[in-house]
């Protein structure tokens, strides 16, 4: 679950569509499979299947968020 700062309702209209498209593109580039993606106005639910079991859990989220 990802939440914008102060749970502002920032994930609407074009931002919502951009976020969905970007998350699917990152998943394709990095070898993830997005099983469930729910984008609400103030948070995102994301359930992924990571196809690289040798990669540590601590490394998965930074890859997704671009750290």
N, C-alpha and C positions, 0 to 999 in steps of 0.2 A: 504494500500500500504506500503510495506517495501522496503527500499533502503539500499544497502551496503554502508559503509562509502566511500565518494567521488564518489559514483556511479560507482565503479569499476565493470568490467564485470566478476564477480566472480561466477555467477550462471550458469555454463556451464558443460556439460558432466556428470561426476560422481557426482559432487556437486549438480547439478540440480536434478538428480534422487534421491539422498539422501534427499534433501530438501523436495521433493514431498512426499516421503515415510514417512518421519518424521512428516510432517504436518498432513497427514492422520492418522497416528498412534496416535498423540496427540489428534486429533479430536475424534477418537474412544474412547480413554481412558477417556476423559473429557466430553463426551456426546454432542459434537458439530456435526453439519452436514456441510460439505464443499459443498457449492452450486456452486461456481466458483473459480477455482484456475488457475492463469496464471503466469508462471514463465518465465520471460524474462532474458537475460544475466545480466541486471543491476538493476532489481527490481522485486517485487512479487505483484500481485493483488490477494486479498483473500476476498471472500464474504462468510460469514458463517451464518448459522441458529443456534442460541444458544437455546438449549432446556430447559434452566433454567431461565425463565423470572424473577424470584425473585432475581437473582444475578445482582448486579449493573454493568452498562456499564464500569465503571472504573476498575472493576476486570477482565473483559473478556480478554483484551489484555495481561496483565501480566501472566495470566494462559497460554496463547498460547506461549509467548516467554520465559516462564520459570522463571520469576522473583518471 
